[in-house]
Amino acid sequence: MQPTRREKAPRPPANIVIVDDEISSVIVLEAAVKDLGKVTSTTTPEDALKLIRDIQPEVVLMDIDMGEYNGVELCKQIKNAPETAKTAVIFVTSHNNPDLEYFSLDSGGIDFLTKPINLKTCKMRVANQLALRYYAEDLENAKKALFNEKEHFKATLNSIGDGVIATDAEGFVTFLNPIAQHMTGMKESEAVGCHIETVMKLKDATTHEKAINPAVAALYEERVVGMALNCQLYSHTGNVYRVEDSAAPIVDANGNVTGSIVVFHDVSESIAMAVKMNHLANNDQLTGLPNRILLHDRLEQAIKISKQNKLMTALMLIDIDNFKYLNDSLGHHIGDMLIKQVARRLDSIMDANCTLARVGGDEFVLLIPNVQAVRILNSIASDIQASMQKPFVLEDQEYNLSVSIGISINPTDAETEGHMMRNADVAMFRAKKQGKQRYCFFSQNLEQDLHERIELEKILREAIDKNSVEVFFQPQINLTTQKINSAEALARLKDKNGNYIPPPKFIALAEELGLIDQLGQQILRKSCIAAKEWYDRGKEIRVCVNVSALQFCAPGYFEQVFSVLEETNLRTSMLELEVTETLLMQDINLVESVLRDLSLTGIFIAIDDFGTGYSSLSYLKRLPVDVLKIDQSFVFDMLQDKQSLDIVKTISDLGHSLGLNLVGEGIETAEHEEILKSFGCQIGQGYHYHKPLAKKDFETIIL
């Protein structure tokens, strides 16, 4: 078991030496002092000095006259030896000569006993000498302990990381540790004796007015006093420190204040870090603009103030048009530089009362408080769009940007901060749909559109996660044999009421949300599985699967297609991939490379909706295409519109010249079919034959 505290060691018994050449005297003296300690005696004076040096007794009782040995001389030798200098010598004699007593005391003796010895008196005098010796030792030990404690305290004060200054009862400095010397810019020799307020100059960090020193307050109020908040210490060397801590009075045993001590430390770095952390928490790291957190706070305040002033608060959501395409094609480094330049340009035209914040990758929000009239917002939105007209220059390259702006107004269309942000997002979304590079105010119709979009996104994500997107098949008919030789796979998605959602609606959303790759993979896999099932049942029907441009240009598309074919064990010739004409307007080298790889495996390649885009005929010539699909809009109108009829004839002639198969879409009448056959079109597709069918319904007409 470990001791809880160090116990004080017991004092060893005192050593007492008796030196007398008369044995009778020795016996009497031993009897007198035997209870006071360990007694050693000798009747041989010539051995006394060595004995005393060996034992180093506290007290020696020694006869003055011992034949040829003189006790006075022996006493001098004892006192002159360092190891026995503190030994108390009491002389014993049968003489009563006053001069003898004087000489014995002058030689170093401290007391005098006369014979015959009185035992009580002898014992008392020896006990007194021992008590004096013990008191002297205790006093010496106390001085050493006090010195050690003082040195320990001084070392502690000098080694701690805080500045420490002590004063007397009047506030004059008595001590500074090294940290305090460094921070005040004064050496201890310079500061001691100066008033604390001269040594330690304190000011308010905001007003720069003189601050009361806590040491002075502690002396005056006789209590612990904290340093004022926001306090700065102005060093005599010109440095400035933000400081914190407190001062306390020093009180003596009687309760009187004898001084004070102030302890302080430098918090400049902590405050700077707090300011930095606050900035990081409330500001966008890329642009330095306020972020959502700070915008939220300012918007709440602006709404309150505008309400008090019976004015409006406006919110403009500013989104860079086509920024994702720029960021992906140019790289994030250029994208970040563009964002910073846009932020600077927007900030340069903002009123000082407005707040410009960055709330997303390419989204900014402008908060405009105390709006008196809506026409002001039209002017601001126009100025923002005009500011984007000048090209942005990065690394000697010019980039043209435009922005779409959604505007929400409190209290006109929203009561709360969250409602305003949502309405501005709705308005911005409408501005994008109207062609971008424009601004739009919120309306109730926009809110309904947003609700529908949110619901559609939920349905789409859930269907993809559950692999529940349906695939319908629309037969493609050989116009000569009237037999089904292929089928276009078409994605179908039901809403919560079981009604089918128009494909362009959810496919466009899938592209916007980055879900088109997952959706396309799901449709491709289900189509290949169906084709393999039909083939195994004796029906060789090629499935034609539409490919989004975003999906096609994504890395690894070829590998994805081939993986599905391997997984389903479907022959490549049983798959036809339909790409839109607009795909050819992308990176033509990438498109050609991927198409060629796909074609080399035996997969058929079709250009869908041909004639609606702006592709170059030279591109069409160099690409490994097998099929041209004539867009249904031309086929449907060609009975009444000669221009549409001429377009269909031209596309047919072009397809024949390139050696391509032709598919006429949108055939709804026998007349449509006859015209296409006359133009040499081999395949027909449309409601004249069949509408798109669910897999089980499609199988009833082919099996």
DOGU-382656 format. One record per residue (C-alpha): x, y, z; residue in three letters. Coordinates in steps of 0.2 Angstrom, whole numbers, padded with zeros to 4 digits. Layout:
N
R    c1    c2    c3  aa
R     X     Y     Z ala
...
//
This chain:
703
R    c1    c2    c3  aa
R  0000  0000  0000 met
R  0007  0017 -0005 gln
R  0009  0030  0009 pro
R -0003  0045  0006 thr
R  0010  0058  0012 arg
R  0028  0058  0018 arg
R  0030  0056  0037 glu
R  0042  0067  0047 lys
R  0057  0056  0052 ala
R  0059  0055  0071 pro
R  0073  0064  0079 arg
R  0088  0052  0084 pro
R  0093  0052  0102 pro
R  0106  0066  0107 ala
R  0124  0061  0110 asn
R  0132  0067  0126 ile
R  0150  0065  0130 val
R  0157  0067  0148 ile
R  0176  0070  0150 val
R  0183  0070  0168 asp
R  0198  0062  0175 asp
R  0189  0058  0191 glu
R  0178  0042  0189 ile
R  0167  0048  0204 ser
R  0162  0064  0194 ser
R  0159  0054  0178 val
R  0147  0043  0188 ile
R  0137  0058  0195 val
R  0136  0067  0178 leu
R  0130  0051  0169 glu
R  0117  0049  0182 ala
R  0111  0067  0180 ala
R  0110  0066  0160 val
R  0106  0048  0157 lys
R  0088  0051  0152 asp
R  0093  0065  0139 leu
R  0101  0054  0127 gly
R  0115  0042  0123 lys
R  0129  0045  0135 val
R  0148  0041  0132 thr
R  0161  0045  0145 ser
R  0180  0045  0146 thr
R  0192  0048  0161 thr
R  0207  0049  0149 thr
R  0208  0067  0143 pro
R  0221  0063  0129 glu
R  0208  0052  0121 asp
R  0194  0065  0122 ala
R  0197  0075  0107 leu
R  0197  0060  0095 lys
R  0181  0053  0104 leu
R  0172  0069  0102 ile
R  0177  0071  0083 arg
R  0171  0053  0080 asp
R  0154  0055  0089 ile
R  0151  0073  0086 gln
R  0140  0075  0101 pro
R  0127  0088  0104 glu
R  0134  0092  0121 val
R  0150  0089  0130 val
R  0152  0090  0149 leu
R  0170  0093  0153 met
R  0181  0096  0168 asp
R  0192  0111  0167 ile
R  0206  0105  0177 asp
R  0212  0087  0172 met
R  0230  0086  0178 gly
R  0241  0090  0164 glu
R  0226  0093  0152 tyr
R  0217  0109  0152 asn
R  0199  0109  0148 gly
R  0199  0126  0141 val
R  0212  0122  0128 glu
R  0203  0106  0123 leu
R  0187  0117  0121 cys
R  0196  0128  0109 lys
R  0202  0113  0099 gln
R  0184  0107  0098 ile
R  0177  0123  0092 lys
R  0191  0125  0079 asn
R  0187  0109  0071 ala
R  0173  0111  0058 pro
R  0165  0094  0062 glu
R  0163  0099  0080 thr
R  0161  0118  0080 ala
R  0143  0117  0084 lys
R  0145  0105  0099 thr
R  0139  0114  0116 ala
R  0153  0113  0129 val
R  0148  0114  0147 ile
R  0162  0116  0159 phe
R  0163  0107  0176 val
R  0174  0112  0190 thr
R  0177  0113  0209 ser
R  0184  0130  0208 his
R  0173  0146  0211 asn
R  0185  0159  0203 asn
R  0175  0171  0193 pro
R  0190  0173  0181 asp
R  0190  0155  0178 leu
R  0172  0155  0172 glu
R  0176  0170  0161 tyr
R  0190  0161  0152 phe
R  0181  0145  0150 ser
R  0166  0154  0142 leu
R  0178  0164  0131 asp
R  0186  0148  0125 ser
R  0169  0143  0117 gly
R  0160  0135  0132 gly
R  0142  0140  0134 ile
R  0139  0135  0152 asp
R  0147  0132  0169 phe
R  0143  0119  0182 leu
R  0152  0119  0199 thr
R  0156  0104  0210 lys
R  0148  0096  0220 pro
R  0136  0093  0205 ile
R  0117  0096  0208 asn
R  0109  0083  0198 leu
R  0093  0093  0194 lys
R  0103  0108  0189 thr
R  0114  0098  0178 cys
R  0100  0089  0170 lys
R  0091  0106  0167 met
R  0106  0114  0159 arg
R  0110  0100  0148 val
R  0092  0099  0143 ala
R  0091  0118  0139 asn
R  0107  0116  0128 gln
R  0099  0102  0119 leu
R  0083  0112  0117 ala
R  0093  0127  0110 leu
R  0103  0115  0098 arg
R  0086  0108  0092 tyr
R  0079  0125  0090 tyr
R  0094  0131  0080 ala
R  0093  0115  0069 glu
R  0074  0117  0066 asp
R  0077  0136  0062 leu
R  0091  0131  0050 glu
R  0080  0118  0042 asn
R  0066  0130  0041 ala
R  0077  0143  0032 lys
R  0083  0130  0020 lys
R  0065  0125  0017 ala
R  0059  0143  0015 leu
R  0074  0146  0003 phe
R  0070  0130 -0007 asn
R  0052  0134 -0008 glu
R  0056  0152 -0014 lys
R  0067  0145 -0027 glu
R  0054  0132 -0032 his
R  0041  0145 -0033 phe
R  0053  0157 -0043 lys
R  0057  0143 -0055 ala
R  0039  0139 -0057 thr
R  0034  0157 -0061 leu
R  0049  0158 -0073 asn
R  0045  0142 -0082 ser
R  0026  0143 -0084 ile
R  0019  0149 -0101 gly
R  0009  0164 -0093 asp
R  0016  0181 -0088 gly
R  0016  0184 -0070 val
R  0019  0201 -0061 ile
R  0018  0204 -0042 ala
R  0016  0221 -0034 thr
R  0016  0228 -0017 asp
R  0001  0235 -0008 ala
R  0002  0252 -0018 glu
R  0003  0244 -0035 gly
R  0022  0245 -0038 phe
R  0030  0231 -0046 val
R  0041  0219 -0036 thr
R  0043  0204 -0048 phe
R  0041  0200 -0066 leu
R  0044  0182 -0073 asn
R  0052  0181 -0091 pro
R  0036  0179 -0100 ile
R  0030  0195 -0092 ala
R  0046  0204 -0096 gln
R  0045  0198 -0114 his
R  0027  0204 -0116 met
R  0029  0221 -0107 thr
R  0045  0224 -0116 gly
R  0054  0228 -0099 met
R  0067  0219 -0090 lys
R  0064  0215 -0071 glu
R  0078  0228 -0066 ser
R  0068  0241 -0076 glu
R  0051  0237 -0070 ala
R  0053  0234 -0052 val
R  0049  0249 -0042 gly
R  0037  0256 -0056 cys
R  0019  0256 -0055 his
R  0010  0242 -0063 ile
R  0000  0253 -0075 glu
R  0017  0260 -0081 thr
R  0024  0243 -0084 val
R  0008  0235 -0091 met
R -0001  0246 -0103 lys
R -0018  0239 -0107 leu
R -0031  0246 -0119 lys
R -0048  0241 -0126 asp
R -0045  0232 -0143 ala
R -0060  0241 -0151 thr
R -0060  0258 -0144 thr
R -0041  0259 -0140 his
R -0046  0268 -0124 glu
R -0035  0264 -0108 lys
R -0041  0249 -0099 ala
R -0041  0247 -0080 ile
R -0027  0235 -0074 asn
R -0034  0220 -0065 pro
R -0020  0221 -0052 ala
R -0026  0239 -0047 val
R -0044  0233 -0046 ala
R -0039  0218 -0036 ala
R -0030  0229 -0023 leu
R -0044  0241 -0022 tyr
R -0058  0229 -0021 glu
R -0048  0216 -0012 glu
R -0054  0201 -0022 arg
R -0050  0191 -0038 val
R -0053  0202 -0053 val
R -0054  0196 -0071 gly
R -0046  0205 -0085 met
R -0058  0215 -0096 ala
R -0064  0207 -0112 leu
R -0056  0212 -0129 asn
R -0040  0218 -0120 cys
R -0024  0222 -0128 gln
R -0007  0224 -0120 leu
R  0005  0237 -0128 tyr
R  0023  0232 -0126 ser
R  0036  0245 -0123 his
R  0045  0238 -0138 thr
R  0030  0242 -0149 gly
R  0022  0225 -0150 asn
R  0003  0222 -0147 val
R -0004  0207 -0138 tyr
R -0022  0201 -0135 arg
R -0022  0195 -0117 val
R -0033  0186 -0105 glu
R -0033  0181 -0087 asp
R -0035  0189 -0069 ser
R -0027  0197 -0054 ala
R -0029  0193 -0035 ala
R -0024  0202 -0019 pro
R -0010  0195 -0008 ile
R -0016  0194  0010 val
R -0005  0191  0026 asp
R -0009  0181  0041 ala
R -0019  0196  0049 asn
R -0030  0198  0033 gly
R -0021  0213  0027 asn
R -0018  0216  0008 val
R  0001  0217  0006 thr
R  0001  0216 -0013 gly
R -0006  0209 -0029 ser
R -0002  0196 -0042 ile
R -0008  0197 -0060 val
R -0007  0182 -0072 val
R -0010  0184 -0090 phe
R -0006  0175 -0107 his
R -0006  0179 -0125 asp
R -0022  0174 -0134 val
R -0018  0183 -0151 ser
R -0016  0167 -0160 glu
R -0032  0159 -0152 ser
R -0042  0174 -0157 ile
R -0034  0175 -0174 ala
R -0039  0156 -0176 met
R -0056  0159 -0170 ala
R -0058  0173 -0182 val
R -0052  0162 -0196 lys
R -0063  0148 -0191 met
R -0078  0159 -0190 asn
R -0073  0165 -0208 his
R -0072  0147 -0214 leu
R -0089  0143 -0206 ala
R -0098  0158 -0214 asn
R -0088  0161 -0230 asn
R -0085  0151 -0246 asp
R -0067  0145 -0247 gln
R -0065  0148 -0265 leu
R -0072  0165 -0267 thr
R -0072  0172 -0250 gly
R -0091  0177 -0252 leu
R -0103  0173 -0238 pro
R -0110  0155 -0239 asn
R -0127  0148 -0235 arg
R -0125  0149 -0216 ile
R -0121  0168 -0216 leu
R -0133  0171 -0230 leu
R -0147  0163 -0219 his
R -0143  0174 -0205 asp
R -0143  0190 -0215 arg
R -0158  0185 -0224 leu
R -0168  0183 -0208 glu
R -0162  0200 -0202 gln
R -0166  0208 -0219 ala
R -0184  0201 -0218 ile
R -0187  0208 -0201 lys
R -0180  0225 -0205 ile
R -0189  0226 -0221 ser
R -0205  0222 -0212 lys
R -0203  0235 -0200 gln
R -0200  0248 -0214 asn
R -0215  0241 -0223 lys
R -0203  0237 -0238 leu
R -0199  0221 -0248 met
R -0184  0210 -0247 thr
R -0178  0201 -0264 ala
R -0168  0186 -0267 leu
R -0160  0183 -0284 met
R -0153  0165 -0287 leu
R -0140  0167 -0301 ile
R -0134  0151 -0310 asp
R -0121  0150 -0323 ile
R -0128  0143 -0339 asp
R -0119  0127 -0346 asn
R -0106  0128 -0332 phe
R -0106  0109 -0329 lys
R -0101  0106 -0348 tyr
R -0087  0119 -0346 leu
R -0081  0112 -0330 asn
R -0080  0094 -0336 asp
R -0072  0099 -0353 ser
R -0060  0112 -0347 leu
R -0055  0104 -0330 gly
R -0059  0109 -0313 his
R -0044  0121 -0311 his
R -0051  0132 -0325 ile
R -0069  0130 -0318 gly
R -0063  0137 -0301 asp
R -0054  0151 -0309 met
R -0070  0156 -0319 leu
R -0080  0155 -0303 ile
R -0069  0167 -0294 lys
R -0069  0179 -0309 gln
R -0088  0178 -0310 val
R -0089  0182 -0291 ala
R -0077  0197 -0292 arg
R -0087  0204 -0307 arg
R -0104  0202 -0298 leu
R -0097  0209 -0282 asp
R -0090  0224 -0291 ser
R -0108  0229 -0297 ile
R -0117  0226 -0280 met
R -0123  0240 -0269 asp
R -0115  0240 -0252 ala
R -0131  0236 -0243 asn
R -0133  0220 -0253 cys
R -0126  0203 -0249 thr
R -0119  0192 -0263 leu
R -0116  0174 -0257 ala
R -0110  0158 -0266 arg
R -0122  0144 -0261 val
R -0117  0130 -0274 gly
R -0104  0125 -0287 gly
R -0110  0138 -0300 asp
R -0124  0146 -0290 glu
R -0124  0163 -0282 phe
R -0137  0172 -0272 val
R -0140  0191 -0271 leu
R -0149  0197 -0256 leu
R -0157  0214 -0259 ile
R -0165  0222 -0243 pro
R -0177  0237 -0242 asn
R -0184  0236 -0260 val
R -0196  0250 -0263 gln
R -0202  0245 -0281 ala
R -0201  0229 -0291 val
R -0194  0239 -0306 arg
R -0178  0241 -0296 ile
R -0176  0222 -0297 leu
R -0178  0222 -0316 asn
R -0164  0235 -0317 ser
R -0152  0225 -0306 ile
R -0156  0208 -0315 ala
R -0152  0217 -0332 ser
R -0136  0224 -0325 asp
R -0130  0207 -0319 ile
R -0133  0199 -0336 gln
R -0125  0214 -0345 ala
R -0110  0212 -0334 ser
R -0107  0194 -0341 met
R -0107  0200 -0359 gln
R -0088  0204 -0358 lys
R -0078  0188 -0361 pro
R -0068  0181 -0346 phe
R -0050  0179 -0350 val
R -0040  0164 -0342 leu
R -0023  0159 -0348 glu
R -0024  0169 -0364 asp
R -0041  0161 -0368 gln
R -0058  0169 -0369 glu
R -0073  0161 -0362 tyr
R -0091  0168 -0364 asn
R -0103  0165 -0350 leu
R -0121  0169 -0347 ser
R -0132  0167 -0331 val
R -0150  0163 -0328 ser
R -0158  0172 -0313 ile
R -0173  0167 -0302 gly
R -0181  0181 -0292 ile
R -0192  0179 -0276 ser
R -0199  0193 -0266 ile
R -0204  0194 -0248 asn
R -0218  0196 -0243 pro
R -0226  0196 -0260 thr
R -0223  0177 -0264 asp
R -0214  0171 -0248 ala
R -0215  0174 -0230 glu
R -0200  0164 -0223 thr
R -0181  0163 -0228 glu
R -0183  0144 -0233 gly
R -0198  0149 -0244 his
R -0189  0163 -0253 met
R -0174  0151 -0257 met
R -0186  0138 -0264 arg
R -0196  0150 -0274 asn
R -0180  0158 -0281 ala
R -0175  0141 -0287 asp
R -0191  0138 -0295 val
R -0190  0154 -0304 ala
R -0172  0151 -0310 met
R -0177  0134 -0316 phe
R -0191  0142 -0327 arg
R -0178  0154 -0334 ala
R -0167  0139 -0339 lys
R -0182  0131 -0348 lys
R -0186  0147 -0357 gln
R -0169  0147 -0365 gly
R -0157  0153 -0352 lys
R -0148  0170 -0351 gln
R -0163  0178 -0344 arg
R -0172  0181 -0328 tyr
R -0189  0176 -0321 cys
R -0200  0180 -0306 phe
R -0208  0167 -0296 phe
R -0226  0162 -0298 ser
R -0238  0149 -0292 gln
R -0237  0140 -0308 asn
R -0219  0138 -0306 leu
R -0221  0131 -0288 glu
R -0233  0118 -0295 gln
R -0219  0114 -0308 asp
R -0207  0112 -0294 leu
R -0218  0100 -0284 his
R -0221  0089 -0300 glu
R -0202  0089 -0303 arg
R -0198  0084 -0285 ile
R -0211  0070 -0286 glu
R -0205  0064 -0303 leu
R -0187  0063 -0296 glu
R -0192  0053 -0282 lys
R -0202  0041 -0293 ile
R -0187  0040 -0305 leu
R -0174  0036 -0292 arg
R -0185  0023 -0283 glu
R -0188  0014 -0300 ala
R -0169  0014 -0304 ile
R -0165  0008 -0287 asp
R -0178 -0006 -0288 lys
R -0175 -0010 -0306 asn
R -0193 -0007 -0310 ser
R -0192  0003 -0325 val
R -0203 -0005 -0339 glu
R -0197 -0009 -0357 val
R -0210 -0008 -0370 phe
R -0207 -0014 -0388 phe
R -0213 -0007 -0404 gln
R -0212 -0019 -0419 pro
R -0202 -0014 -0435 gln
R -0210 -0021 -0450 ile
R -0201 -0027 -0466 asn
R -0212 -0017 -0479 leu
R -0209 -0030 -0492 thr
R -0213 -0046 -0482 thr
R -0224 -0037 -0469 gln
R -0215 -0047 -0456 lys
R -0208 -0041 -0439 ile
R -0189 -0042 -0440 asn
R -0184 -0030 -0426 ser
R -0192 -0020 -0412 ala
R -0187 -0003 -0404 glu
R -0185 -0004 -0385 ala
R -0194  0010 -0376 leu
R -0193  0015 -0358 ala
R -0209  0017 -0348 arg
R -0211  0024 -0330 leu
R -0227  0024 -0320 lys
R -0232  0038 -0308 asp
R -0239  0034 -0290 lys
R -0257  0032 -0298 asn
R -0251  0019 -0310 gly
R -0251  0031 -0325 asn
R -0237  0031 -0338 tyr
R -0226  0047 -0338 ile
R -0221  0054 -0355 pro
R -0203  0047 -0358 pro
R -0196  0064 -0364 pro
R -0200  0071 -0347 lys
R -0192  0058 -0336 phe
R -0177  0054 -0348 ile
R -0173  0073 -0348 ala
R -0173  0073 -0329 leu
R -0162  0058 -0329 ala
R -0149  0067 -0339 glu
R -0150  0082 -0328 glu
R -0148  0072 -0312 leu
R -0134  0061 -0319 gly
R -0145  0046 -0318 leu
R -0145  0042 -0337 ile
R -0131  0030 -0336 asp
R -0140  0019 -0324 gln
R -0157  0021 -0333 leu
R -0149  0017 -0350 gly
R -0140  0001 -0343 gln
R -0156 -0005 -0335 gln
R -0165 -0003 -0352 ile
R -0151 -0011 -0362 leu
R -0150 -0026 -0350 arg
R -0169 -0029 -0350 lys
R -0169 -0028 -0369 ser
R -0155 -0040 -0372 cys
R -0163 -0052 -0360 ile
R -0179 -0051 -0369 ala
R -0171 -0054 -0386 ala
R -0161 -0069 -0380 lys
R -0177 -0077 -0373 glu
R -0186 -0074 -0390 trp
R -0171 -0081 -0399 tyr
R -0171 -0096 -0388 asp
R -0189 -0099 -0393 arg
R -0185 -0098 -0412 gly
R -0188 -0080 -0415 lys
R -0173 -0070 -0421 glu
R -0179 -0052 -0418 ile
R -0166 -0038 -0416 arg
R -0169 -0026 -0402 val
R -0165 -0007 -0405 cys
R -0160  0002 -0390 val
R -0159  0021 -0389 asn
R -0143  0029 -0382 val
R -0142  0046 -0374 ser
R -0128  0057 -0379 ala
R -0123  0059 -0361 leu
R -0122  0040 -0359 gln
R -0113  0037 -0375 phe
R -0099  0050 -0371 cys
R -0096  0044 -0353 ala
R -0080  0034 -0350 pro
R -0082  0015 -0352 gly
R -0098  0015 -0363 tyr
R -0091  0001 -0374 phe
R -0086 -0010 -0360 glu
R -0103 -0007 -0352 gln
R -0112 -0013 -0368 val
R -0101 -0028 -0371 phe
R -0103 -0033 -0352 ser
R -0122 -0034 -0354 val
R -0120 -0044 -0370 leu
R -0109 -0057 -0361 glu
R -0120 -0057 -0346 glu
R -0136 -0061 -0357 thr
R -0126 -0072 -0369 asn
R -0134 -0062 -0383 leu
R -0126 -0062 -0401 arg
R -0120 -0044 -0406 thr
R -0130 -0045 -0422 ser
R -0146 -0045 -0412 met
R -0143 -0028 -0404 leu
R -0145 -0011 -0413 glu
R -0140  0005 -0404 leu
R -0149  0020 -0409 glu
R -0139  0037 -0407 val
R -0147  0054 -0411 thr
R -0141  0065 -0424 glu
R -0136  0078 -0411 thr
R -0123  0066 -0404 leu
R -0113  0069 -0420 leu
R -0111  0087 -0414 met
R -0101  0081 -0399 gln
R -0083  0076 -0399 asp
R -0083  0068 -0417 ile
R -0067  0059 -0414 asn
R -0073  0051 -0398 leu
R -0090  0047 -0406 val
R -0081  0039 -0421 glu
R -0069  0029 -0410 ser
R -0083  0022 -0399 val
R -0095  0018 -0414 leu
R -0081  0009 -0424 arg
R -0077 -0002 -0409 asp
R -0096 -0006 -0407 leu
R -0098 -0009 -0425 ser
R -0083 -0021 -0426 leu
R -0091 -0032 -0414 thr
R -0106 -0034 -0425 gly
R -0118 -0022 -0416 ile
R -0129 -0012 -0428 phe
R -0128  0007 -0427 ile
R -0143  0017 -0432 ala
R -0145  0036 -0433 ile
R -0162  0041 -0425 asp
R -0173  0055 -0430 asp
R -0162  0059 -0445 phe
R -0166  0076 -0453 gly
R -0170  0086 -0436 thr
R -0152  0090 -0432 gly
R -0137  0099 -0440 tyr
R -0124  0085 -0443 ser
R -0112  0087 -0457 ser
R -0114  0074 -0471 leu
R -0095  0072 -0471 ser
R -0097  0065 -0453 tyr
R -0111  0053 -0458 leu
R -0100  0047 -0472 lys
R -0085  0043 -0461 arg
R -0095  0035 -0447 leu
R -0099  0016 -0447 pro
R -0118  0018 -0448 val
R -0130  0004 -0454 asp
R -0147  0012 -0452 val
R -0155  0029 -0455 leu
R -0172  0032 -0446 lys
R -0183  0045 -0455 ile
R -0190  0056 -0441 asp
R -0209  0054 -0439 gln
R -0213  0072 -0440 ser
R -0208  0072 -0458 phe
R -0217  0056 -0462 val
R -0233  0062 -0454 phe
R -0234  0078 -0463 asp
R -0228  0072 -0480 met
R -0246  0069 -0485 leu
R -0251  0087 -0483 gln
R -0234  0096 -0484 asp
R -0224  0095 -0500 lys
R -0208  0101 -0491 gln
R -0209  0087 -0479 ser
R -0212  0075 -0493 leu
R -0196  0082 -0502 asp
R -0186  0080 -0486 ile
R -0191  0062 -0484 val
R -0187  0059 -0503 lys
R -0170  0067 -0500 thr
R -0166  0057 -0484 ile
R -0171  0041 -0493 ser
R -0159  0045 -0508 asp
R -0145  0049 -0496 leu
R -0147  0033 -0487 gly
R -0147  0023 -0503 his
R -0131  0032 -0509 ser
R -0122  0028 -0493 leu
R -0128  0010 -0493 gly
R -0139  0011 -0477 leu
R -0155  0003 -0473 asn
R -0170  0015 -0470 leu
R -0183  0015 -0456 val
R -0198  0026 -0458 gly
R -0205  0031 -0441 glu
R -0223  0037 -0438 gly
R -0232  0027 -0451 ile
R -0251  0029 -0447 glu
R -0259  0025 -0464 thr
R -0257  0014 -0478 ala
R -0254  0029 -0489 glu
R -0239  0033 -0478 his
R -0232  0015 -0481 glu
R -0235  0016 -0500 glu
R -0225  0032 -0502 ile
R -0211  0026 -0491 leu
R -0210  0010 -0501 lys
R -0210  0020 -0517 ser
R -0194  0029 -0510 phe
R -0186  0012 -0507 gly
R -0188  0012 -0488 cys
R -0186 -0005 -0481 gln
R -0193 -0005 -0463 ile
R -0208  0004 -0456 gly
R -0213  0008 -0439 gln
R -0229  0016 -0432 gly
R -0247  0015 -0426 tyr
R -0252  0008 -0443 his
R -0244 -0008 -0437 tyr
R -0243 -0008 -0418 his
R -0241  0004 -0404 lys
R -0227  0001 -0391 pro
R -0232 -0015 -0382 leu
R -0227 -0023 -0365 ala
R -0216 -0038 -0366 lys
R -0230 -0050 -0363 lys
R -0241 -0042 -0376 asp
R -0227 -0041 -0389 phe
R -0224 -0059 -0387 glu
R -0242 -0063 -0392 thr
R -0239 -0057 -0409 ile
R -0222 -0065 -0412 ile
R -0223 -0082 -0404 leu
//
